[in-house]
């Protein structure tokens, strides 16, 4: 009986040690897709050929919006519906401020780039469903 107990205890110890040694494998494609949004924004900003003043204005606006979003998330006394409405209002405010900074050519270029992004996103979804 003692031998059986000792063997089972040893088996548990060895199996837990073996499990601790395994590495997590991360699907590279999934990781790339998660980070794709960051790269798309950087690419879009480069292609818009922003001036230094525009970059500074957009950076200040981004920081302001980030602070507003964080303040909104900190509020615990609002409903989910109110949260969504306020987030939508912040997004609309950010878009209007960005439109005020960009010139007409840059706005047109940004609309074109967004259409391309949506088309690529749709084709990626189609490829996922085929697999």
C-alpha positions as CSV (number, residue, x, y, z in Angstrom):
1,X,0.0,0.0,0.0
2,X,2.8,2.4,0.9
3,X,4.6,1.6,-2.4
4,X,1.4,2.3,-4.4
5,X,0.9,5.6,-2.6
6,X,4.6,6.5,-3.2
7,X,4.4,5.6,-6.9
8,X,1.2,7.6,-7.4
9,X,2.7,10.6,-5.6
10,X,5.8,10.4,-7.8
11,X,3.7,10.1,-10.9
12,X,1.8,13.3,-10.0
13,X,5.0,15.2,-9.3
14,X,6.6,14.1,-12.6
15,X,3.5,14.8,-14.7
16,X,3.1,18.3,-13.2
17,X,6.8,19.0,-13.8
18,X,6.4,17.9,-17.4
19,X,3.4,20.1,-17.9
20,X,5.3,23.1,-16.5
21,X,8.0,22.6,-19.1
22,X,5.8,22.8,-22.1
23,X,5.8,26.1,-24.1
24,X,2.8,27.9,-25.4
25,X,2.7,27.9,-29.1
26,X,1.1,31.1,-30.6
27,X,-0.3,31.0,-34.0
28,X,1.7,33.5,-35.9
29,X,-1.1,34.4,-38.3
30,X,-3.4,35.2,-35.3
31,X,-0.7,37.4,-33.7
32,X,-0.2,39.3,-36.9
33,X,-3.9,39.9,-37.3
34,X,-4.1,41.3,-33.8
35,X,-1.3,43.7,-34.5
36,X,-2.5,44.6,-38.0
37,X,-4.5,47.6,-36.8
38,X,-1.5,49.4,-35.4
39,X,0.4,49.0,-38.6
40,X,-2.5,50.0,-40.8
41,X,-2.8,53.3,-38.9
42,X,0.9,54.0,-39.2
43,X,0.8,53.2,-42.9
44,X,-2.2,55.5,-43.4
45,X,-0.6,58.4,-41.6
46,X,2.6,58.0,-43.7
47,X,0.6,57.9,-46.9
48,X,-1.4,61.1,-46.0
49,X,1.9,63.1,-46.1
50,X,1.0,65.1,-42.9
51,X,2.9,68.3,-42.1
52,X,4.7,68.6,-38.7
53,X,1.9,70.9,-37.5
54,X,-0.8,68.4,-38.5
55,X,1.1,65.6,-36.8
56,X,1.4,67.7,-33.6
57,X,-2.3,68.6,-33.7
58,X,-3.4,65.0,-34.3
59,X,-1.1,63.7,-31.5
60,X,-2.6,66.2,-29.1
61,X,-6.1,65.3,-30.1
62,X,-5.2,61.6,-29.7
63,X,-3.9,62.2,-26.2
64,X,-7.0,64.2,-25.3
65,X,-9.3,61.5,-26.6
66,X,-7.4,58.8,-24.8
67,X,-7.8,60.7,-21.5
68,X,-11.6,61.1,-22.2
69,X,-11.9,57.4,-23.0
70,X,-10.1,56.4,-19.8
71,X,-12.3,58.7,-17.7
72,X,-15.4,57.2,-19.3
73,X,-14.2,53.7,-18.5
74,X,-13.6,54.7,-14.9
75,X,-17.3,55.6,-14.5
76,X,-19.0,52.6,-12.8
77,X,-22.4,54.2,-12.4
78,X,-23.5,54.2,-16.1
79,X,-25.4,51.6,-18.0
80,X,-23.9,49.7,-21.0
81,X,-26.2,51.6,-23.3
82,X,-25.0,54.9,-22.0
83,X,-21.4,53.7,-22.3
84,X,-21.9,52.8,-25.9
85,X,-23.6,56.1,-26.7
86,X,-20.8,58.1,-25.1
87,X,-18.2,56.1,-26.9
88,X,-19.9,56.7,-30.2
89,X,-20.1,60.4,-29.4
90,X,-16.3,60.4,-28.6
91,X,-15.6,58.7,-31.9
92,X,-17.7,61.2,-33.8
93,X,-15.9,64.0,-32.0
94,X,-12.6,62.5,-32.8
95,X,-13.5,62.2,-36.5
96,X,-14.7,65.8,-36.7
97,X,-11.6,67.1,-35.1
98,X,-9.4,65.0,-37.5
99,X,-11.4,66.3,-40.5
100,X,-10.7,69.8,-39.3
101,X,-7.0,69.1,-39.4
102,X,-6.8,67.4,-42.8
103,X,-7.1,69.1,-46.1
104,X,-9.4,67.9,-48.9
105,X,-6.8,65.8,-50.7
106,X,-5.8,64.1,-47.4
107,X,-9.5,63.4,-46.6
108,X,-10.0,61.8,-50.1
109,X,-6.8,59.8,-49.7
110,X,-7.9,58.6,-46.3
111,X,-11.3,57.5,-47.6
112,X,-9.6,55.6,-50.4
113,X,-7.3,53.9,-47.9
114,X,-10.2,52.9,-45.7
115,X,-12.0,51.4,-48.6
116,X,-8.9,49.3,-49.5
117,X,-8.6,48.2,-45.9
118,X,-12.2,47.1,-45.8
119,X,-11.8,45.2,-49.0
120,X,-8.7,43.4,-47.6
121,X,-10.6,42.7,-44.4
122,X,-13.4,41.1,-46.3
123,X,-11.1,39.0,-48.4
124,X,-9.4,37.8,-45.2
125,X,-12.7,36.8,-43.8
126,X,-13.6,34.9,-47.0
127,X,-10.3,33.0,-46.8
128,X,-10.9,32.1,-43.2
129,X,-14.3,30.6,-44.0
130,X,-12.8,28.5,-46.8
131,X,-10.2,26.8,-44.6
